[in-house]
């Protein structure tokens, strides 16, 4: 499988945060959960942009994410952050 680089937080950092979500201290675990969620949202946005720039349709992306085309377009389509809109 080809390695995918997504900048900012590296795999080790993300793995460490994921482990911390199992902390016995619920506040520590919640803080780590929030950080993991934010990072995964950022990674998803980067990958959606890459997919669009490589010609993927909203329907293609929606199928991979398991949501409707309308939902993914609403989330990412109106931001003007992406290349051509299909």
PAKE-829113 format. One record per residue: residue in one letter; residue number from 0; z, y, x of N, C-alpha, C in turn. Coordinates in nm, 2 decimals, decimal comma. Last residue first. Layout:
<bafis>
<bafi><residu>A</residu><num>NUM</num><n_zz>Z</n_zz><n_yy>Y</n_yy><n_xx>X</n_xx><ca_zz>Z</ca_zz><ca_yy>Y</ca_yy><ca_xx>X</ca_xx><c_zz>Z</c_zz><c_yy>Y</c_yy><c_xx>X</c_xx></bafi>
...
</bafis>
This chain:
<bafis>
<bafi><residu>X</residu><num>85</num><n_zz>-0,95</n_zz><n_yy>2,01</n_yy><n_xx>-1,78</n_xx><ca_zz>-1,04</ca_zz><ca_yy>1,92</ca_yy><ca_xx>-1,85</ca_xx><c_zz>-0,99</c_zz><c_yy>1,90</c_yy><c_xx>-1,99</c_xx></bafi>
<bafi><residu>X</residu><num>84</num><n_zz>-0,93</n_zz><n_yy>2,27</n_yy><n_xx>-1,56</n_xx><ca_zz>-0,88</ca_zz><ca_yy>2,21</ca_yy><ca_xx>-1,68</ca_xx><c_zz>-0,98</c_zz><c_yy>2,13</c_yy><c_xx>-1,75</c_xx></bafi>
<bafi><residu>X</residu><num>83</num><n_zz>-0,92</n_zz><n_yy>2,28</n_yy><n_xx>-1,20</n_xx><ca_zz>-1,00</ca_zz><ca_yy>2,29</ca_yy><ca_xx>-1,33</ca_xx><c_zz>-0,93</c_zz><c_yy>2,22</c_yy><c_xx>-1,44</c_xx></bafi>
<bafi><residu>X</residu><num>82</num><n_zz>-0,59</n_zz><n_yy>2,30</n_yy><n_xx>-1,07</n_xx><ca_zz>-0,73</ca_zz><ca_yy>2,32</ca_yy><ca_xx>-1,06</ca_xx><c_zz>-0,80</c_zz><c_yy>2,33</c_yy><c_xx>-1,20</c_xx></bafi>
<bafi><residu>X</residu><num>81</num><n_zz>-0,27</n_zz><n_yy>2,45</n_yy><n_xx>-1,18</n_xx><ca_zz>-0,36</ca_zz><ca_yy>2,34</ca_yy><ca_xx>-1,14</ca_xx><c_zz>-0,51</c_zz><c_yy>2,38</c_yy><c_xx>-1,13</c_xx></bafi>
<bafi><residu>X</residu><num>80</num><n_zz>-0,12</n_zz><n_yy>2,64</n_yy><n_xx>-1,28</n_xx><ca_zz>-0,09</ca_zz><ca_yy>2,60</ca_yy><ca_xx>-1,14</ca_xx><c_zz>-0,19</c_zz><c_yy>2,50</c_yy><c_xx>-1,09</c_xx></bafi>
<bafi><residu>X</residu><num>79</num><n_zz>-0,13</n_zz><n_yy>2,72</n_yy><n_xx>-1,54</n_xx><ca_zz>-0,22</ca_zz><ca_yy>2,78</ca_yy><ca_xx>-1,45</ca_xx><c_zz>-0,20</c_zz><c_yy>2,75</c_yy><c_xx>-1,30</c_xx></bafi>
<bafi><residu>X</residu><num>78</num><n_zz>0,03</n_zz><n_yy>2,60</n_yy><n_xx>-1,73</n_xx><ca_zz>0,10</ca_zz><ca_yy>2,68</ca_yy><ca_xx>-1,63</ca_xx><c_zz>0,00</c_zz><c_yy>2,75</c_yy><c_xx>-1,54</c_xx></bafi>
<bafi><residu>X</residu><num>77</num><n_zz>-0,07</n_zz><n_yy>2,44</n_yy><n_xx>-1,93</n_xx><ca_zz>-0,07</ca_zz><ca_yy>2,58</ca_yy><ca_xx>-1,95</ca_xx><c_zz>-0,01</c_zz><c_yy>2,66</c_yy><c_xx>-1,84</c_xx></bafi>
<bafi><residu>X</residu><num>76</num><n_zz>-0,04</n_zz><n_yy>2,17</n_yy><n_xx>-1,84</n_xx><ca_zz>-0,17</ca_zz><ca_yy>2,23</ca_yy><ca_xx>-1,86</ca_xx><c_zz>-0,17</c_zz><c_yy>2,38</c_yy><c_xx>-1,87</c_xx></bafi>
<bafi><residu>X</residu><num>75</num><n_zz>0,21</n_zz><n_yy>2,05</n_yy><n_xx>-1,84</n_xx><ca_zz>0,15</ca_zz><ca_yy>2,09</ca_yy><ca_xx>-1,71</ca_xx><c_zz>0,03</c_zz><c_yy>2,18</c_yy><c_xx>-1,73</c_xx></bafi>
<bafi><residu>X</residu><num>74</num><n_zz>0,31</n_zz><n_yy>2,00</n_yy><n_xx>-2,10</n_xx><ca_zz>0,40</ca_zz><ca_yy>2,02</ca_yy><ca_xx>-1,99</ca_xx><c_zz>0,34</c_zz><c_yy>2,08</c_yy><c_xx>-1,87</c_xx></bafi>
<bafi><residu>X</residu><num>73</num><n_zz>0,07</n_zz><n_yy>1,98</n_yy><n_xx>-2,25</n_xx><ca_zz>0,17</ca_zz><ca_yy>2,08</ca_yy><ca_xx>-2,29</ca_xx><c_zz>0,26</c_zz><c_yy>2,11</c_yy><c_xx>-2,17</c_xx></bafi>
<bafi><residu>X</residu><num>72</num><n_zz>-0,04</n_zz><n_yy>1,75</n_yy><n_xx>-2,13</n_xx><ca_zz>-0,11</ca_zz><ca_yy>1,88</ca_yy><ca_xx>-2,12</ca_xx><c_zz>-0,02</c_zz><c_yy>1,99</c_yy><c_xx>-2,15</c_xx></bafi>
<bafi><residu>X</residu><num>71</num><n_zz>0,15</n_zz><n_yy>1,56</n_yy><n_xx>-2,20</n_xx><ca_zz>0,14</ca_zz><ca_yy>1,59</ca_yy><ca_xx>-2,06</ca_xx><c_zz>0,06</c_zz><c_yy>1,72</c_yy><c_xx>-2,04</c_xx></bafi>
<bafi><residu>X</residu><num>70</num><n_zz>0,12</n_zz><n_yy>1,57</n_yy><n_xx>-2,48</n_xx><ca_zz>0,25</ca_zz><ca_yy>1,59</ca_yy><ca_xx>-2,42</ca_xx><c_zz>0,24</c_zz><c_yy>1,63</c_yy><c_xx>-2,27</c_xx></bafi>
<bafi><residu>X</residu><num>69</num><n_zz>-0,14</n_zz><n_yy>1,50</n_yy><n_xx>-2,52</n_xx><ca_zz>-0,10</ca_zz><ca_yy>1,63</ca_yy><ca_xx>-2,57</ca_xx><c_zz>0,03</c_zz><c_yy>1,67</c_yy><c_xx>-2,50</c_xx></bafi>
<bafi><residu>X</residu><num>68</num><n_zz>-0,15</n_zz><n_yy>1,24</n_yy><n_xx>-2,44</n_xx><ca_zz>-0,23</ca_zz><ca_yy>1,34</ca_yy><ca_xx>-2,36</ca_xx><c_zz>-0,18</c_zz><c_yy>1,48</c_yy><c_xx>-2,40</c_xx></bafi>
<bafi><residu>X</residu><num>67</num><n_zz>0,18</n_zz><n_yy>1,09</n_yy><n_xx>-2,45</n_xx><ca_zz>0,05</ca_zz><ca_yy>1,13</ca_yy><ca_xx>-2,51</ca_xx><c_zz>-0,02</c_zz><c_yy>1,23</c_yy><c_xx>-2,42</c_xx></bafi>
<bafi><residu>X</residu><num>66</num><n_zz>0,30</n_zz><n_yy>0,87</n_yy><n_xx>-2,18</n_xx><ca_zz>0,31</ca_zz><ca_yy>0,97</ca_yy><ca_xx>-2,29</ca_xx><c_zz>0,18</c_zz><c_yy>1,00</c_yy><c_xx>-2,34</c_xx></bafi>
<bafi><residu>X</residu><num>65</num><n_zz>0,29</n_zz><n_yy>0,71</n_yy><n_xx>-1,95</n_xx><ca_zz>0,34</ca_zz><ca_yy>0,65</ca_yy><ca_xx>-2,08</ca_xx><c_zz>0,37</c_zz><c_yy>0,75</c_yy><c_xx>-2,19</c_xx></bafi>
<bafi><residu>X</residu><num>64</num><n_zz>0,18</n_zz><n_yy>0,78</n_yy><n_xx>-1,72</n_xx><ca_zz>0,32</ca_zz><ca_yy>0,83</ca_yy><ca_xx>-1,74</ca_xx><c_zz>0,37</c_zz><c_yy>0,77</c_yy><c_xx>-1,87</c_xx></bafi>
<bafi><residu>X</residu><num>63</num><n_zz>-0,08</n_zz><n_yy>0,67</n_yy><n_xx>-1,74</n_xx><ca_zz>0,01</ca_zz><ca_yy>0,63</ca_yy><ca_xx>-1,63</ca_xx><c_zz>0,16</c_zz><c_yy>0,67</c_yy><c_xx>-1,66</c_xx></bafi>
<bafi><residu>X</residu><num>62</num><n_zz>-0,17</n_zz><n_yy>0,82</n_yy><n_xx>-1,96</n_xx><ca_zz>-0,16</ca_zz><ca_yy>0,67</ca_yy><ca_xx>-1,97</ca_xx><c_zz>-0,06</c_zz><c_yy>0,62</c_yy><c_xx>-1,86</c_xx></bafi>
<bafi><residu>X</residu><num>61</num><n_zz>-0,17</n_zz><n_yy>1,08</n_yy><n_xx>-1,86</n_xx><ca_zz>-0,08</ca_zz><ca_yy>1,05</ca_yy><ca_xx>-1,97</ca_xx><c_zz>-0,06</c_zz><c_yy>0,90</c_yy><c_xx>-1,98</c_xx></bafi>
<bafi><residu>X</residu><num>60</num><n_zz>-0,38</n_zz><n_yy>1,06</n_yy><n_xx>-1,68</n_xx><ca_zz>-0,24</ca_zz><ca_yy>1,09</ca_yy><ca_xx>-1,63</ca_xx><c_zz>-0,14</c_zz><c_yy>1,05</c_yy><c_xx>-1,74</c_xx></bafi>
<bafi><residu>X</residu><num>59</num><n_zz>-0,60</n_zz><n_yy>1,02</n_yy><n_xx>-1,85</n_xx><ca_zz>-0,57</ca_zz><ca_yy>0,92</ca_yy><ca_xx>-1,74</ca_xx><c_zz>-0,42</c_zz><c_yy>0,94</c_yy><c_xx>-1,70</c_xx></bafi>
<bafi><residu>X</residu><num>58</num><n_zz>-0,59</n_zz><n_yy>1,25</n_yy><n_xx>-2,01</n_xx><ca_zz>-0,57</ca_zz><ca_yy>1,11</ca_yy><ca_xx>-2,07</ca_xx><c_zz>-0,53</c_zz><c_yy>1,01</c_yy><c_xx>-1,97</c_xx></bafi>
<bafi><residu>X</residu><num>57</num><n_zz>-0,65</n_zz><n_yy>1,45</n_yy><n_xx>-1,84</n_xx><ca_zz>-0,52</ca_zz><ca_yy>1,45</ca_yy><ca_xx>-1,89</ca_xx><c_zz>-0,49</c_zz><c_yy>1,31</c_yy><c_xx>-1,95</c_xx></bafi>
<bafi><residu>X</residu><num>56</num><n_zz>-0,84</n_zz><n_yy>1,29</n_yy><n_xx>-1,57</n_xx><ca_zz>-0,83</ca_zz><ca_yy>1,36</ca_yy><ca_xx>-1,69</ca_xx><c_zz>-0,68</c_zz><c_yy>1,36</c_yy><c_xx>-1,74</c_xx></bafi>
<bafi><residu>X</residu><num>55</num><n_zz>-0,89</n_zz><n_yy>1,34</n_yy><n_xx>-1,22</n_xx><ca_zz>-0,82</ca_zz><ca_yy>1,26</ca_yy><ca_xx>-1,33</ca_xx><c_zz>-0,82</c_zz><c_yy>1,35</c_yy><c_xx>-1,45</c_xx></bafi>
<bafi><residu>X</residu><num>54</num><n_zz>-0,99</n_zz><n_yy>1,49</n_yy><n_xx>-1,00</n_xx><ca_zz>-1,07</ca_zz><ca_yy>1,45</ca_yy><ca_xx>-1,11</ca_xx><c_zz>-1,01</c_zz><c_yy>1,37</c_yy><c_xx>-1,22</c_xx></bafi>
<bafi><residu>X</residu><num>53</num><n_zz>-0,82</n_zz><n_yy>1,58</n_yy><n_xx>-0,81</n_xx><ca_zz>-0,91</ca_zz><ca_yy>1,47</ca_yy><ca_xx>-0,77</ca_xx><c_zz>-0,99</c_zz><c_yy>1,41</c_yy><c_xx>-0,89</c_xx></bafi>
<bafi><residu>X</residu><num>52</num><n_zz>-0,67</n_zz><n_yy>1,76</n_yy><n_xx>-0,94</n_xx><ca_zz>-0,76</ca_zz><ca_yy>1,81</ca_yy><ca_xx>-0,84</ca_xx><c_zz>-0,86</c_zz><c_yy>1,70</c_yy><c_xx>-0,79</c_xx></bafi>
<bafi><residu>X</residu><num>51</num><n_zz>-0,52</n_zz><n_yy>1,58</n_yy><n_xx>-1,10</n_xx><ca_zz>-0,61</ca_zz><ca_yy>1,67</ca_yy><ca_xx>-1,16</ca_xx><c_zz>-0,72</c_zz><c_yy>1,72</c_yy><c_xx>-1,06</c_xx></bafi>
<bafi><residu>X</residu><num>50</num><n_zz>-0,36</n_zz><n_yy>1,46</n_yy><n_xx>-0,89</n_xx><ca_zz>-0,45</ca_zz><ca_yy>1,38</ca_yy><ca_xx>-0,97</ca_xx><c_zz>-0,56</c_zz><c_yy>1,47</c_yy><c_xx>-1,04</c_xx></bafi>
<bafi><residu>X</residu><num>49</num><n_zz>-0,22</n_zz><n_yy>1,69</n_yy><n_xx>-0,79</n_xx><ca_zz>-0,31</ca_zz><ca_yy>1,61</ca_yy><ca_xx>-0,71</ca_xx><c_zz>-0,41</c_zz><c_yy>1,53</c_yy><c_xx>-0,79</c_xx></bafi>
<bafi><residu>X</residu><num>48</num><n_zz>-0,07</n_zz><n_yy>1,75</n_yy><n_xx>-1,02</n_xx><ca_zz>-0,17</ca_zz><ca_yy>1,85</ca_yy><ca_xx>-0,97</ca_xx><c_zz>-0,27</c_zz><c_yy>1,78</c_yy><c_xx>-0,88</c_xx></bafi>
<bafi><residu>X</residu><num>47</num><n_zz>0,08</n_zz><n_yy>1,52</n_yy><n_xx>-1,04</n_xx><ca_zz>-0,01</ca_zz><ca_yy>1,55</ca_yy><ca_xx>-1,15</ca_xx><c_zz>-0,12</c_zz><c_yy>1,65</c_yy><c_xx>-1,10</c_xx></bafi>
<bafi><residu>X</residu><num>46</num><n_zz>0,22</n_zz><n_yy>1,54</n_yy><n_xx>-0,80</n_xx><ca_zz>0,13</ca_zz><ca_yy>1,43</ca_yy><ca_xx>-0,82</ca_xx><c_zz>0,03</c_zz><c_yy>1,45</c_yy><c_xx>-0,93</c_xx></bafi>
<bafi><residu>X</residu><num>45</num><n_zz>0,38</n_zz><n_yy>1,77</n_yy><n_xx>-0,85</n_xx><ca_zz>0,29</ca_zz><ca_yy>1,77</ca_yy><ca_xx>-0,73</ca_xx><c_zz>0,18</c_zz><c_yy>1,66</c_yy><c_xx>-0,75</c_xx></bafi>
<bafi><residu>X</residu><num>44</num><n_zz>0,52</n_zz><n_yy>1,68</n_yy><n_xx>-1,07</n_xx><ca_zz>0,43</ca_zz><ca_yy>1,80</ca_yy><ca_xx>-1,08</ca_xx><c_zz>0,33</c_zz><c_yy>1,80</c_yy><c_xx>-0,97</c_xx></bafi>
<bafi><residu>X</residu><num>43</num><n_zz>0,67</n_zz><n_yy>1,47</n_yy><n_xx>-0,96</n_xx><ca_zz>0,58</ca_zz><ca_yy>1,45</ca_yy><ca_xx>-1,07</ca_xx><c_zz>0,48</c_zz><c_yy>1,56</c_yy><c_xx>-1,08</c_xx></bafi>
<bafi><residu>X</residu><num>42</num><n_zz>0,83</n_zz><n_yy>1,62</n_yy><n_xx>-0,78</n_xx><ca_zz>0,73</ca_zz><ca_yy>1,52</ca_yy><ca_xx>-0,73</ca_xx><c_zz>0,63</c_zz><c_yy>1,49</c_yy><c_xx>-0,83</c_xx></bafi>
<bafi><residu>X</residu><num>41</num><n_zz>0,99</n_zz><n_yy>1,76</n_yy><n_xx>-0,96</n_xx><ca_zz>0,90</ca_zz><ca_yy>1,83</ca_yy><ca_xx>-0,87</ca_xx><c_zz>0,79</c_zz><c_yy>1,74</c_yy><c_xx>-0,81</c_xx></bafi>
<bafi><residu>X</residu><num>40</num><n_zz>1,12</n_zz><n_yy>1,55</n_yy><n_xx>-1,09</n_xx><ca_zz>1,03</ca_zz><ca_yy>1,64</ca_yy><ca_xx>-1,17</ca_xx><c_zz>0,94</c_zz><c_yy>1,72</c_yy><c_xx>-1,08</c_xx></bafi>
<bafi><residu>X</residu><num>39</num><n_zz>1,26</n_zz><n_yy>1,45</n_yy><n_xx>-0,87</n_xx><ca_zz>1,15</ca_zz><ca_yy>1,37</ca_yy><ca_xx>-0,93</ca_xx><c_zz>1,06</c_zz><c_yy>1,45</c_yy><c_xx>-1,02</c_xx></bafi>
<bafi><residu>X</residu><num>38</num><n_zz>1,44</n_zz><n_yy>1,66</n_yy><n_xx>-0,82</n_xx><ca_zz>1,34</ca_zz><ca_yy>1,63</ca_yy><ca_xx>-0,72</ca_xx><c_zz>1,23</c_zz><c_yy>1,54</c_yy><c_xx>-0,78</c_xx></bafi>
<bafi><residu>X</residu><num>37</num><n_zz>1,58</n_zz><n_yy>1,67</n_yy><n_xx>-1,06</n_xx><ca_zz>1,51</ca_zz><ca_yy>1,78</ca_yy><ca_xx>-1,02</ca_xx><c_zz>1,40</c_zz><c_yy>1,75</c_yy><c_xx>-0,92</c_xx></bafi>
<bafi><residu>X</residu><num>36</num><n_zz>1,70</n_zz><n_yy>1,41</n_yy><n_xx>-1,04</n_xx><ca_zz>1,61</ca_zz><ca_yy>1,44</ca_yy><ca_xx>-1,15</ca_xx><c_zz>1,53</c_zz><c_yy>1,56</c_yy><c_xx>-1,12</c_xx></bafi>
<bafi><residu>X</residu><num>35</num><n_zz>1,86</n_zz><n_yy>1,43</n_yy><n_xx>-0,81</n_xx><ca_zz>1,75</ca_zz><ca_yy>1,33</ca_yy><ca_xx>-0,82</ca_xx><c_zz>1,65</c_zz><c_yy>1,37</c_yy><c_xx>-0,92</c_xx></bafi>
<bafi><residu>X</residu><num>34</num><n_zz>2,04</n_zz><n_yy>1,63</n_yy><n_xx>-0,90</n_xx><ca_zz>1,95</ca_zz><ca_yy>1,66</ca_yy><ca_xx>-0,78</ca_xx><c_zz>1,83</c_zz><c_yy>1,56</c_yy><c_xx>-0,78</c_xx></bafi>
<bafi><residu>X</residu><num>33</num><n_zz>2,17</n_zz><n_yy>1,50</n_yy><n_xx>-1,11</n_xx><ca_zz>2,09</ca_zz><ca_yy>1,63</ca_yy><ca_xx>-1,13</ca_xx><c_zz>2,00</c_zz><c_yy>1,65</c_yy><c_xx>-1,02</c_xx></bafi>
<bafi><residu>X</residu><num>32</num><n_zz>2,29</n_zz><n_yy>1,29</n_yy><n_xx>-0,96</n_xx><ca_zz>2,19</ca_zz><ca_yy>1,26</ca_yy><ca_xx>-1,07</ca_xx><c_zz>2,10</c_zz><c_yy>1,39</c_yy><c_xx>-1,10</c_xx></bafi>
<bafi><residu>X</residu><num>31</num><n_zz>2,47</n_zz><n_yy>1,43</n_yy><n_xx>-0,80</n_xx><ca_zz>2,36</ca_zz><ca_yy>1,36</ca_yy><ca_xx>-0,74</ca_xx><c_zz>2,25</c_zz><c_yy>1,33</c_yy><c_xx>-0,84</c_xx></bafi>
<bafi><residu>X</residu><num>30</num><n_zz>2,64</n_zz><n_yy>1,52</n_yy><n_xx>-1,01</n_xx><ca_zz>2,57</ca_zz><ca_yy>1,62</ca_yy><ca_xx>-0,92</ca_xx><c_zz>2,45</c_zz><c_yy>1,55</c_yy><c_xx>-0,85</c_xx></bafi>
<bafi><residu>X</residu><num>29</num><n_zz>2,73</n_zz><n_yy>1,27</n_yy><n_xx>-1,11</n_xx><ca_zz>2,65</ca_zz><ca_yy>1,36</ca_yy><ca_xx>-1,19</ca_xx><c_zz>2,57</c_zz><c_yy>1,46</c_yy><c_xx>-1,11</c_xx></bafi>
<bafi><residu>X</residu><num>28</num><n_zz>2,88</n_zz><n_yy>1,18</n_yy><n_xx>-0,89</n_xx><ca_zz>2,76</ca_zz><ca_yy>1,10</ca_yy><ca_xx>-0,94</ca_xx><c_zz>2,67</c_zz><c_yy>1,19</c_yy><c_xx>-1,02</c_xx></bafi>
<bafi><residu>X</residu><num>27</num><n_zz>3,08</n_zz><n_yy>1,37</n_yy><n_xx>-0,87</n_xx><ca_zz>2,99</ca_zz><ca_yy>1,35</ca_yy><ca_xx>-0,76</ca_xx><c_zz>2,86</c_zz><c_yy>1,28</c_yy><c_xx>-0,80</c_xx></bafi>
<bafi><residu>X</residu><num>26</num><n_zz>3,19</n_zz><n_yy>1,32</n_yy><n_xx>-1,12</n_xx><ca_zz>3,14</ca_zz><ca_yy>1,45</ca_yy><ca_xx>-1,09</ca_xx><c_zz>3,04</c_zz><c_yy>1,45</c_yy><c_xx>-0,97</c_xx></bafi>
<bafi><residu>X</residu><num>25</num><n_zz>3,29</n_zz><n_yy>1,06</n_yy><n_xx>-1,10</n_xx><ca_zz>3,18</ca_zz><ca_yy>1,09</ca_yy><ca_xx>-1,20</ca_xx><c_zz>3,12</c_zz><c_yy>1,23</c_yy><c_xx>-1,17</c_xx></bafi>
<bafi><residu>X</residu><num>24</num><n_zz>3,34</n_zz><n_yy>0,87</n_yy><n_xx>-0,83</n_xx><ca_zz>3,38</ca_zz><ca_yy>1,00</ca_yy><ca_xx>-0,88</ca_xx><c_zz>3,26</c_zz><c_yy>1,05</c_yy><c_xx>-0,97</c_xx></bafi>
<bafi><residu>X</residu><num>23</num><n_zz>3,21</n_zz><n_yy>0,64</n_yy><n_xx>-0,75</n_xx><ca_zz>3,32</ca_zz><ca_yy>0,63</ca_yy><ca_xx>-0,85</ca_xx><c_zz>3,37</c_zz><c_yy>0,76</c_yy><c_xx>-0,90</c_xx></bafi>
<bafi><residu>X</residu><num>22</num><n_zz>2,86</n_zz><n_yy>0,67</n_yy><n_xx>-0,74</n_xx><ca_zz>2,99</ca_zz><ca_yy>0,70</ca_yy><ca_xx>-0,69</ca_xx><c_zz>3,09</c_zz><c_yy>0,68</c_yy><c_xx>-0,80</c_xx></bafi>
<bafi><residu>X</residu><num>21</num><n_zz>2,60</n_zz><n_yy>0,63</n_yy><n_xx>-0,79</n_xx><ca_zz>2,69</ca_zz><ca_yy>0,52</ca_yy><ca_xx>-0,82</ca_xx><c_zz>2,83</c_zz><c_yy>0,54</c_yy><c_xx>-0,78</c_xx></bafi>
<bafi><residu>X</residu><num>20</num><n_zz>2,46</n_zz><n_yy>0,83</n_yy><n_xx>-0,69</n_xx><ca_zz>2,48</ca_zz><ca_yy>0,83</ca_yy><ca_xx>-0,83</ca_xx><c_zz>2,57</c_zz><c_yy>0,72</c_yy><c_xx>-0,88</c_xx></bafi>
<bafi><residu>X</residu><num>19</num><n_zz>2,43</n_zz><n_yy>0,77</n_yy><n_xx>-0,42</n_xx><ca_zz>2,55</ca_zz><ca_yy>0,85</ca_yy><ca_xx>-0,46</ca_xx><c_zz>2,57</c_zz><c_yy>0,86</c_yy><c_xx>-0,61</c_xx></bafi>
<bafi><residu>X</residu><num>18</num><n_zz>2,18</n_zz><n_yy>0,65</n_yy><n_xx>-0,42</n_xx><ca_zz>2,31</ca_zz><ca_yy>0,57</ca_yy><ca_xx>-0,40</ca_xx><c_zz>2,43</c_zz><c_yy>0,64</c_yy><c_xx>-0,44</c_xx></bafi>
<bafi><residu>X</residu><num>17</num><n_zz>2,02</n_zz><n_yy>0,87</n_yy><n_xx>-0,46</n_xx><ca_zz>2,02</ca_zz><ca_yy>0,76</ca_yy><ca_xx>-0,56</ca_xx><c_zz>2,15</c_zz><c_yy>0,68</c_yy><c_xx>-0,54</c_xx></bafi>
<bafi><residu>X</residu><num>16</num><n_zz>2,07</n_zz><n_yy>1,00</n_yy><n_xx>-0,21</n_xx><ca_zz>2,11</ca_zz><ca_yy>1,06</ca_yy><ca_xx>-0,34</ca_xx><c_zz>2,12</c_zz><c_yy>0,96</c_yy><c_xx>-0,45</c_xx></bafi>
<bafi><residu>X</residu><num>15</num><n_zz>1,94</n_zz><n_yy>0,81</n_yy><n_xx>-0,04</n_xx><ca_zz>2,08</ca_zz><ca_yy>0,84</ca_yy><ca_xx>-0,03</ca_xx><c_zz>2,14</c_zz><c_yy>0,91</c_yy><c_xx>-0,16</c_xx></bafi>
<bafi><residu>X</residu><num>14</num><n_zz>1,68</n_zz><n_yy>0,83</n_yy><n_xx>-0,13</n_xx><ca_zz>1,75</ca_zz><ca_yy>0,71</ca_yy><ca_xx>-0,14</ca_xx><c_zz>1,90</c_zz><c_yy>0,73</c_yy><c_xx>-0,13</c_xx></bafi>
<bafi><residu>X</residu><num>13</num><n_zz>1,62</n_zz><n_yy>1,10</n_yy><n_xx>-0,06</n_xx><ca_zz>1,62</ca_zz><ca_yy>1,06</ca_yy><ca_xx>-0,20</ca_xx><c_zz>1,70</c_zz><c_yy>0,93</c_yy><c_xx>-0,22</c_xx></bafi>
<bafi><residu>X</residu><num>12</num><n_zz>1,64</n_zz><n_yy>1,08</n_yy><n_xx>0,22</n_xx><ca_zz>1,73</ca_zz><ca_yy>1,17</ca_yy><ca_xx>0,14</ca_xx><c_zz>1,74</c_zz><c_yy>1,13</c_yy><c_xx>0,00</c_xx></bafi>
<bafi><residu>X</residu><num>11</num><n_zz>1,44</n_zz><n_yy>0,89</n_yy><n_xx>0,27</n_xx><ca_zz>1,57</ca_zz><ca_yy>0,86</ca_yy><ca_xx>0,30</ca_xx><c_zz>1,67</c_zz><c_yy>0,95</c_yy><c_xx>0,23</c_xx></bafi>
<bafi><residu>X</residu><num>10</num><n_zz>1,21</n_zz><n_yy>1,03</n_yy><n_xx>0,18</n_xx><ca_zz>1,25</ca_zz><ca_yy>0,91</ca_yy><ca_xx>0,11</ca_xx><c_zz>1,40</c_zz><c_yy>0,87</c_yy><c_xx>0,14</c_xx></bafi>
<bafi><residu>X</residu><num>9</num><n_zz>1,26</n_zz><n_yy>1,39</n_yy><n_xx>0,18</n_xx><ca_zz>1,20</ca_zz><ca_yy>1,26</ca_yy><ca_xx>0,23</ca_xx><c_zz>1,27</c_zz><c_yy>1,14</c_yy><c_xx>0,16</c_xx></bafi>
<bafi><residu>X</residu><num>8</num><n_zz>1,18</n_zz><n_yy>1,68</n_yy><n_xx>0,01</n_xx><ca_zz>1,28</ca_zz><ca_yy>1,58</ca_yy><ca_xx>0,03</ca_xx><c_zz>1,22</c_zz><c_yy>1,45</c_yy><c_xx>0,07</c_xx></bafi>
<bafi><residu>X</residu><num>7</num><n_zz>0,89</n_zz><n_yy>1,83</n_yy><n_xx>0,10</n_xx><ca_zz>1,03</ca_zz><ca_yy>1,86</ca_yy><ca_xx>0,08</ca_xx><c_zz>1,13</c_zz><c_yy>1,74</c_yy><c_xx>0,11</c_xx></bafi>
<bafi><residu>X</residu><num>6</num><n_zz>0,61</n_zz><n_yy>1,59</n_yy><n_xx>0,07</n_xx><ca_zz>0,68</ca_zz><ca_yy>1,71</ca_yy><ca_xx>0,12</ca_xx><c_zz>0,83</c_zz><c_yy>1,71</c_yy><c_xx>0,09</c_xx></bafi>
<bafi><residu>X</residu><num>5</num><n_zz>0,50</n_zz><n_yy>1,35</n_yy><n_xx>0,00</n_xx><ca_zz>0,51</ca_zz><ca_yy>1,45</ca_yy><ca_xx>-0,11</ca_xx><c_zz>0,60</c_zz><c_yy>1,57</c_yy><c_xx>-0,06</c_xx></bafi>
<bafi><residu>X</residu><num>4</num><n_zz>0,28</n_zz><n_yy>1,11</n_yy><n_xx>0,10</n_xx><ca_zz>0,37</ca_zz><ca_yy>1,21</ca_yy><ca_xx>0,15</ca_xx><c_zz>0,38</c_zz><c_yy>1,32</c_yy><c_xx>0,04</c_xx></bafi>
<bafi><residu>X</residu><num>3</num><n_zz>0,25</n_zz><n_yy>0,77</n_yy><n_xx>0,06</n_xx><ca_zz>0,22</ca_zz><ca_yy>0,90</ca_yy><ca_xx>0,00</ca_xx><c_zz>0,32</c_zz><c_yy>1,00</c_yy><c_xx>0,05</c_xx></bafi>
<bafi><residu>X</residu><num>2</num><n_zz>0,09</n_zz><n_yy>0,49</n_yy><n_xx>0,21</n_xx><ca_zz>0,20</ca_zz><ca_yy>0,58</ca_yy><ca_xx>0,20</ca_xx><c_zz>0,16</c_zz><c_yy>0,71</c_yy><c_xx>0,14</c_xx></bafi>
<bafi><residu>X</residu><num>1</num><n_zz>-0,08</n_zz><n_yy>0,22</n_yy><n_xx>0,05</n_xx><ca_zz>-0,09</ca_zz><ca_yy>0,35</ca_yy><ca_xx>0,13</ca_xx><c_zz>0,04</c_zz><c_yy>0,43</c_yy><c_xx>0,10</c_xx></bafi>
<bafi><residu>X</residu><num>0</num><n_zz>0,00</n_zz><n_yy>-0,12</n_yy><n_xx>0,08</n_xx><ca_zz>0,00</ca_zz><ca_yy>0,00</ca_yy><ca_xx>0,00</ca_xx><c_zz>0,00</c_zz><c_yy>0,12</c_yy><c_xx>0,09</c_xx></bafi>
</bafis>
